[in-house]
Amino acid sequence: MMLDEFYDYKNQLIGDLLTSENIVRLLADDCKPVDNAKDLVYTQVFPYEYVPETIEHGMTFICCDVDIQKSVNKTFLLPVLYIWVFSHKSKLKLPNGEGGVRTDRLCSEIAKAINGSRYYGLGELDLYAVKRFAPISDYQGKVMTFQAKDFNRTSPTGKPVPSNRKRG
């Protein structure tokens, strides 16, 4: 299991996001409800850093990616999960007197869904930072950073022990 975190964490995250009714509702266009949350994958939810090129109408996006910041000895890795949440300026204000900003509410809902989760690595996933993010003109949002700890190697490599190495 070498670097499975790159897709395991993303798959877990997308599943966690799309099973949250509040997150799906905040992603959806205010006029049309989402019939199947999985339809949002690769349209508004991306397992990589995505910046839309041409926008026909304002939308809200969530993107994610994983970096390995460092290896702590040969036992542990320190994966970092990045989540970009951004919305067109026309979608920032929440409708119907809910008050607040859509991207702020989305960050709050994402934190509720995954902060402290034990499905990412060993122990709990920890929220590290939330910073402003403006990918293109007329879009604003936040980038959330979560840290985890995972095994570097889960089993021996299968390579034979060198003949000059002590045994037992």
PyRosetta script that sets phi, psi and omega in degrees:
from pyrosetta import init, pose_from_sequence

init()
pose = pose_from_sequence("MMLDEFYDYKNQLIGDLLTSENIVRLLADDCKPVDNAKDLVYTQVFPYEYVPETIEHGMTFICCDVDIQKSVNKTFLLPVLYIWVFSHKSKLKLPNGEGGVRTDRLCSEIAKAINGSRYYGLGELDLYAVKRFAPISDYQGKVMTFQAKDFNRTSPTGKPVPSNRKRG")
pose.set_psi(1, 81.5)
pose.set_omega(1, 179.8)
pose.set_phi(2, -106.0)
pose.set_psi(2, 116.4)
pose.set_omega(2, 176.9)
pose.set_phi(3, 61.6)
pose.set_psi(3, 27.6)
pose.set_omega(3, 174.4)
pose.set_phi(4, -63.3)
pose.set_psi(4, -18.7)
pose.set_omega(4, 179.3)
pose.set_phi(5, -54.7)
pose.set_psi(5, -33.0)
pose.set_omega(5, -176.2)
pose.set_phi(6, -57.5)
pose.set_psi(6, -37.4)
pose.set_omega(6, 178.4)
pose.set_phi(7, -106.9)
pose.set_psi(7, -29.6)
pose.set_omega(7, 179.0)
pose.set_phi(8, -61.4)
pose.set_psi(8, -47.5)
pose.set_omega(8, -179.0)
pose.set_phi(9, -63.9)
pose.set_psi(9, -42.7)
pose.set_omega(9, -179.1)
pose.set_phi(10, -65.0)
pose.set_psi(10, -44.0)
pose.set_omega(10, 178.9)
pose.set_phi(11, -62.6)
pose.set_psi(11, -42.5)
pose.set_omega(11, 178.0)
pose.set_phi(12, -62.3)
pose.set_psi(12, -44.9)
pose.set_omega(12, -178.2)
pose.set_phi(13, -63.0)
pose.set_psi(13, -47.4)
pose.set_omega(13, -179.6)
pose.set_phi(14, -60.9)
pose.set_psi(14, -40.5)
pose.set_omega(14, 175.3)
pose.set_phi(15, -61.4)
pose.set_psi(15, -44.2)
pose.set_omega(15, 179.1)
pose.set_phi(16, -63.4)
pose.set_psi(16, -40.2)
pose.set_omega(16, -178.9)
pose.set_phi(17, -68.0)
pose.set_psi(17, -45.4)
pose.set_omega(17, -172.9)
pose.set_phi(18, -79.2)
pose.set_psi(18, -8.6)
pose.set_omega(18, 174.3)
pose.set_phi(19, -95.4)
pose.set_psi(19, -0.9)
pose.set_omega(19, 176.0)
pose.set_phi(20, -93.0)
pose.set_psi(20, 115.1)
pose.set_omega(20, -179.9)
pose.set_phi(21, -60.1)
pose.set_psi(21, -38.2)
pose.set_omega(21, -178.9)
pose.set_phi(22, -65.5)
pose.set_psi(22, -41.1)
pose.set_omega(22, 179.9)
pose.set_phi(23, -67.0)
pose.set_psi(23, -44.8)
pose.set_omega(23, 179.5)
pose.set_phi(24, -62.4)
pose.set_psi(24, -41.6)
pose.set_omega(24, 179.3)
pose.set_phi(25, -63.0)
pose.set_psi(25, -41.3)
pose.set_omega(25, -179.8)
pose.set_phi(26, -69.8)
pose.set_psi(26, -29.5)
pose.set_omega(26, 177.0)
pose.set_phi(27, -75.1)
pose.set_psi(27, -34.2)
pose.set_omega(27, -174.2)
pose.set_phi(28, -65.5)
pose.set_psi(28, 150.3)
pose.set_omega(28, 172.5)
pose.set_phi(29, -63.3)
pose.set_psi(29, 139.4)
pose.set_omega(29, -176.3)
pose.set_phi(30, -58.0)
pose.set_psi(30, -25.3)
pose.set_omega(30, -174.9)
pose.set_phi(31, -86.8)
pose.set_psi(31, -30.1)
pose.set_omega(31, -174.3)
pose.set_phi(32, -128.2)
pose.set_psi(32, 124.1)
pose.set_omega(32, 178.0)
pose.set_phi(33, -71.9)
pose.set_psi(33, 158.9)
pose.set_omega(33, 179.5)
pose.set_phi(34, -91.8)
pose.set_psi(34, 121.9)
pose.set_omega(34, 179.7)
pose.set_phi(35, -76.0)
pose.set_psi(35, -43.4)
pose.set_omega(35, -179.4)
pose.set_phi(36, -129.4)
pose.set_psi(36, 113.8)
pose.set_omega(36, -176.4)
pose.set_phi(37, -58.5)
pose.set_psi(37, -29.7)
pose.set_omega(37, -179.3)
pose.set_phi(38, -64.9)
pose.set_psi(38, -20.0)
pose.set_omega(38, 177.4)
pose.set_phi(39, -66.3)
pose.set_psi(39, -16.5)
pose.set_omega(39, -179.7)
pose.set_phi(40, -76.7)
pose.set_psi(40, -20.1)
pose.set_omega(40, -179.4)
pose.set_phi(41, -67.7)
pose.set_psi(41, 131.1)
pose.set_omega(41, -177.3)
pose.set_phi(42, 67.8)
pose.set_psi(42, 8.8)
pose.set_omega(42, 169.5)
pose.set_phi(43, -117.2)
pose.set_psi(43, -43.1)
pose.set_omega(43, 177.3)
pose.set_phi(44, -132.2)
pose.set_psi(44, -16.2)
pose.set_omega(44, 178.5)
pose.set_phi(45, -121.3)
pose.set_psi(45, 121.6)
pose.set_omega(45, -173.9)
pose.set_phi(46, -125.8)
pose.set_psi(46, 138.4)
pose.set_omega(46, 177.1)
pose.set_phi(47, -87.0)
pose.set_psi(47, 34.0)
pose.set_omega(47, 176.0)
pose.set_phi(48, -163.2)
pose.set_psi(48, 166.8)
pose.set_omega(48, 179.8)
pose.set_phi(49, -72.0)
pose.set_psi(49, 118.0)
pose.set_omega(49, -175.4)
pose.set_phi(50, -125.0)
pose.set_psi(50, 134.4)
pose.set_omega(50, 173.7)
pose.set_phi(51, -126.8)
pose.set_psi(51, 118.9)
pose.set_omega(51, -178.5)
pose.set_phi(52, -64.3)
pose.set_psi(52, 141.7)
pose.set_omega(52, -179.4)
pose.set_phi(53, -85.5)
pose.set_psi(53, -56.9)
pose.set_omega(53, 179.2)
pose.set_phi(54, -120.3)
pose.set_psi(54, 135.5)
pose.set_omega(54, -177.9)
pose.set_phi(55, -117.4)
pose.set_psi(55, 120.3)
pose.set_omega(55, 178.0)
pose.set_phi(56, -83.9)
pose.set_psi(56, -35.1)
pose.set_omega(56, 174.0)
pose.set_phi(57, -146.7)
pose.set_psi(57, 155.0)
pose.set_omega(57, -175.7)
pose.set_phi(58, -61.3)
pose.set_psi(58, 136.9)
pose.set_omega(58, -179.7)
pose.set_phi(59, -138.7)
pose.set_psi(59, 171.1)
pose.set_omega(59, 175.9)
pose.set_phi(60, -119.0)
pose.set_psi(60, 140.2)
pose.set_omega(60, -176.0)
pose.set_phi(61, -129.8)
pose.set_psi(61, 151.4)
pose.set_omega(61, 168.5)
pose.set_phi(62, -130.8)
pose.set_psi(62, 128.2)
pose.set_omega(62, 177.2)
pose.set_phi(63, -127.1)
pose.set_psi(63, 155.4)
pose.set_omega(63, 178.4)
pose.set_phi(64, -143.8)
pose.set_psi(64, 156.2)
pose.set_omega(64, 174.7)
pose.set_phi(65, -156.7)
pose.set_psi(65, 165.1)
pose.set_omega(65, -177.9)
pose.set_phi(66, -129.1)
pose.set_psi(66, 133.4)
pose.set_omega(66, 170.8)
pose.set_phi(67, -118.5)
pose.set_psi(67, 152.8)
pose.set_omega(67, 169.3)
pose.set_phi(68, -102.8)
pose.set_psi(68, 107.7)
pose.set_omega(68, -176.5)
pose.set_phi(69, -68.3)
pose.set_psi(69, -43.5)
pose.set_omega(69, 178.4)
pose.set_phi(70, -166.6)
pose.set_psi(70, 166.1)
pose.set_omega(70, 174.7)
pose.set_phi(71, -106.1)
pose.set_psi(71, 125.9)
pose.set_omega(71, 177.9)
pose.set_phi(72, -95.6)
pose.set_psi(72, 114.1)
pose.set_omega(72, -169.7)
pose.set_phi(73, 44.8)
pose.set_psi(73, -158.0)
pose.set_omega(73, -177.9)
pose.set_phi(74, -97.9)
pose.set_psi(74, 7.1)
pose.set_omega(74, -176.2)
pose.set_phi(75, -96.9)
pose.set_psi(75, -39.2)
pose.set_omega(75, -171.6)
pose.set_phi(76, -123.4)
pose.set_psi(76, 148.1)
pose.set_omega(76, 169.9)
pose.set_phi(77, -111.7)
pose.set_psi(77, 155.6)
pose.set_omega(77, 175.0)
pose.set_phi(78, -117.0)
pose.set_psi(78, 85.3)
pose.set_omega(78, 177.5)
pose.set_phi(79, -71.1)
pose.set_psi(79, 145.7)
pose.set_omega(79, 174.9)
pose.set_phi(80, -122.6)
pose.set_psi(80, 128.2)
pose.set_omega(80, -179.4)
pose.set_phi(81, -103.8)
pose.set_psi(81, 122.9)
pose.set_omega(81, 178.4)
pose.set_phi(82, -105.2)
pose.set_psi(82, 135.6)
pose.set_omega(82, 176.3)
pose.set_phi(83, -129.7)
pose.set_psi(83, 119.1)
pose.set_omega(83, 177.6)
pose.set_phi(84, -99.5)
pose.set_psi(84, 127.7)
pose.set_omega(84, 178.0)
pose.set_phi(85, -122.9)
pose.set_psi(85, 117.8)
pose.set_omega(85, -179.3)
pose.set_phi(86, -147.1)
pose.set_psi(86, 152.5)
pose.set_omega(86, -173.6)
pose.set_phi(87, -143.1)
pose.set_psi(87, 150.2)
pose.set_omega(87, 174.2)
pose.set_phi(88, -64.1)
pose.set_psi(88, 146.7)
pose.set_omega(88, -176.7)
pose.set_phi(89, -57.3)
pose.set_psi(89, -27.3)
pose.set_omega(89, 178.7)
pose.set_phi(90, -72.1)
pose.set_psi(90, -15.8)
pose.set_omega(90, -178.2)
pose.set_phi(91, -106.9)
pose.set_psi(91, -2.5)
pose.set_omega(91, -174.9)
pose.set_phi(92, -65.2)
pose.set_psi(92, -43.5)
pose.set_omega(92, -179.0)
pose.set_phi(93, -75.0)
pose.set_psi(93, 126.7)
pose.set_omega(93, 178.8)
pose.set_phi(94, -72.0)
pose.set_psi(94, 141.7)
pose.set_omega(94, -175.6)
pose.set_phi(95, -80.1)
pose.set_psi(95, 172.6)
pose.set_omega(95, 169.2)
pose.set_phi(96, 55.0)
pose.set_psi(96, 39.8)
pose.set_omega(96, 174.9)
pose.set_phi(97, 67.4)
pose.set_psi(97, 13.2)
pose.set_omega(97, 177.2)
pose.set_phi(98, -62.8)
pose.set_psi(98, -31.1)
pose.set_omega(98, -178.8)
pose.set_phi(99, 75.1)
pose.set_psi(99, 153.7)
pose.set_omega(99, 177.1)
pose.set_phi(100, 93.5)
pose.set_psi(100, -176.7)
pose.set_omega(100, -175.3)
pose.set_phi(101, -112.9)
pose.set_psi(101, 133.6)
pose.set_omega(101, -176.0)
pose.set_phi(102, -55.0)
pose.set_psi(102, -45.5)
pose.set_omega(102, -177.4)
pose.set_phi(103, -67.3)
pose.set_psi(103, -35.1)
pose.set_omega(103, 176.5)
pose.set_phi(104, -64.7)
pose.set_psi(104, -43.6)
pose.set_omega(104, 179.4)
pose.set_phi(105, -65.1)
pose.set_psi(105, -40.7)
pose.set_omega(105, 177.5)
pose.set_phi(106, -61.2)
pose.set_psi(106, -44.4)
pose.set_omega(106, 178.0)
pose.set_phi(107, -59.4)
pose.set_psi(107, -41.9)
pose.set_omega(107, 178.2)
pose.set_phi(108, -61.7)
pose.set_psi(108, -44.1)
pose.set_omega(108, -179.9)
pose.set_phi(109, -67.6)
pose.set_psi(109, -38.3)
pose.set_omega(109, 177.6)
pose.set_phi(110, -63.9)
pose.set_psi(110, -44.1)
pose.set_omega(110, 178.7)
pose.set_phi(111, -61.0)
pose.set_psi(111, -41.5)
pose.set_omega(111, 177.5)
pose.set_phi(112, -61.0)
pose.set_psi(112, -37.7)
pose.set_omega(112, -175.3)
pose.set_phi(113, -75.1)
pose.set_psi(113, -35.3)
pose.set_omega(113, -171.3)
pose.set_phi(114, -125.8)
pose.set_psi(114, -18.9)
pose.set_omega(114, -178.4)
pose.set_phi(115, -64.2)
pose.set_psi(115, 125.8)
pose.set_omega(115, -177.3)
pose.set_phi(116, 86.7)
pose.set_psi(116, -0.1)
pose.set_omega(116, -179.3)
pose.set_phi(117, -63.3)
pose.set_psi(117, 144.9)
pose.set_omega(117, 177.1)
pose.set_phi(118, -100.1)
pose.set_psi(118, 10.1)
pose.set_omega(118, 179.6)
pose.set_phi(119, -90.6)
pose.set_psi(119, 1.6)
pose.set_omega(119, -179.3)
pose.set_phi(120, -121.6)
pose.set_psi(120, 101.4)
pose.set_omega(120, 176.3)
pose.set_phi(121, 72.5)
pose.set_psi(121, -155.4)
pose.set_omega(121, -179.2)
pose.set_phi(122, -94.0)
pose.set_psi(122, 139.4)
pose.set_omega(122, 179.5)
pose.set_phi(123, 73.6)
pose.set_psi(123, -148.0)
pose.set_omega(123, -174.8)
pose.set_phi(124, -107.5)
pose.set_psi(124, 145.9)
pose.set_omega(124, 174.1)
pose.set_phi(125, -75.0)
pose.set_psi(125, 130.4)
pose.set_omega(125, -175.6)
pose.set_phi(126, -114.8)
pose.set_psi(126, 130.4)
pose.set_omega(126, 173.2)
pose.set_phi(127, -69.6)
pose.set_psi(127, 126.2)
pose.set_omega(127, -177.0)
pose.set_phi(128, -105.7)
pose.set_psi(128, -43.7)
pose.set_omega(128, -177.0)
pose.set_phi(129, -158.2)
pose.set_psi(129, 155.3)
pose.set_omega(129, 170.6)
pose.set_phi(130, -135.9)
pose.set_psi(130, 119.9)
pose.set_omega(130, -176.0)
pose.set_phi(131, -128.9)
pose.set_psi(131, 158.4)
pose.set_omega(131, 177.6)
pose.set_phi(132, -64.2)
pose.set_psi(132, 150.6)
pose.set_omega(132, -178.7)
pose.set_phi(133, -150.9)
pose.set_psi(133, 126.9)
pose.set_omega(133, 177.6)
pose.set_phi(134, -132.5)
pose.set_psi(134, 93.1)
pose.set_omega(134, -172.7)
pose.set_phi(135, -70.9)
pose.set_psi(135, -39.4)
pose.set_omega(135, -179.8)
pose.set_phi(136, -146.3)
pose.set_psi(136, 170.6)
pose.set_omega(136, 179.5)
pose.set_phi(137, -55.1)
pose.set_psi(137, 137.7)
pose.set_omega(137, 177.7)
pose.set_phi(138, 73.4)
pose.set_psi(138, 6.9)
pose.set_omega(138, 176.8)
pose.set_phi(139, -120.7)
pose.set_psi(139, 137.2)
pose.set_omega(139, 176.9)
pose.set_phi(140, -136.3)
pose.set_psi(140, 154.8)
pose.set_omega(140, 178.5)
pose.set_phi(141, -176.8)
pose.set_psi(141, -155.1)
pose.set_omega(141, -177.2)
pose.set_phi(142, -137.3)
pose.set_psi(142, 153.9)
pose.set_omega(142, 168.2)
pose.set_phi(143, -116.5)
pose.set_psi(143, 125.0)
pose.set_omega(143, -180.0)
pose.set_phi(144, -101.8)
pose.set_psi(144, 139.8)
pose.set_omega(144, 179.4)
pose.set_phi(145, -122.9)
pose.set_psi(145, 126.0)
pose.set_omega(145, 177.4)
pose.set_phi(146, -119.9)
pose.set_psi(146, 145.0)
pose.set_omega(146, 179.1)
pose.set_phi(147, -116.6)
pose.set_psi(147, 147.1)
pose.set_omega(147, 178.4)
pose.set_phi(148, -137.8)
pose.set_psi(148, 176.6)
pose.set_omega(148, 173.4)
pose.set_phi(149, -135.1)
pose.set_psi(149, 134.8)
pose.set_omega(149, -178.9)
pose.set_phi(150, -142.3)
pose.set_psi(150, 164.6)
pose.set_omega(150, 178.1)
pose.set_phi(151, -69.3)
pose.set_psi(151, 139.2)
pose.set_omega(151, 175.0)
pose.set_phi(152, -77.3)
pose.set_psi(152, -45.2)
pose.set_omega(152, 178.4)
pose.set_phi(153, -133.5)
pose.set_psi(153, 128.7)
pose.set_omega(153, -179.6)
pose.set_phi(154, -97.2)
pose.set_psi(154, -15.6)
pose.set_omega(154, 179.3)
pose.set_phi(155, -152.1)
pose.set_psi(155, 161.9)
pose.set_omega(155, 177.6)
pose.set_phi(156, -57.8)
pose.set_psi(156, 154.3)
pose.set_omega(156, -175.8)
pose.set_phi(157, -72.9)
pose.set_psi(157, -14.6)
pose.set_omega(157, -178.0)
pose.set_phi(158, 88.8)
pose.set_psi(158, -3.7)
pose.set_omega(158, 178.4)
pose.set_phi(159, -76.3)
pose.set_psi(159, 144.2)
pose.set_omega(159, 178.7)
pose.set_phi(160, -68.7)
pose.set_psi(160, 150.5)
pose.set_omega(160, 177.2)
pose.set_phi(161, -71.2)
pose.set_psi(161, 130.4)
pose.set_omega(161, -179.9)
pose.set_phi(162, -57.6)
pose.set_psi(162, 146.5)
pose.set_omega(162, -175.7)
pose.set_phi(163, -63.7)
pose.set_psi(163, -25.1)
pose.set_omega(163, -179.7)
pose.set_phi(164, -87.0)
pose.set_psi(164, 3.1)
pose.set_omega(164, -178.5)
pose.set_phi(165, -89.8)
pose.set_psi(165, 140.4)
pose.set_omega(165, 178.2)
pose.set_phi(166, -65.8)
pose.set_psi(166, 144.2)
pose.set_omega(166, 177.3)
pose.set_phi(167, -119.6)
pose.set_psi(167, 132.4)
pose.set_omega(167, 176.0)
pose.set_phi(168, 62.5)
pose.dump_pdb("model.pdb")
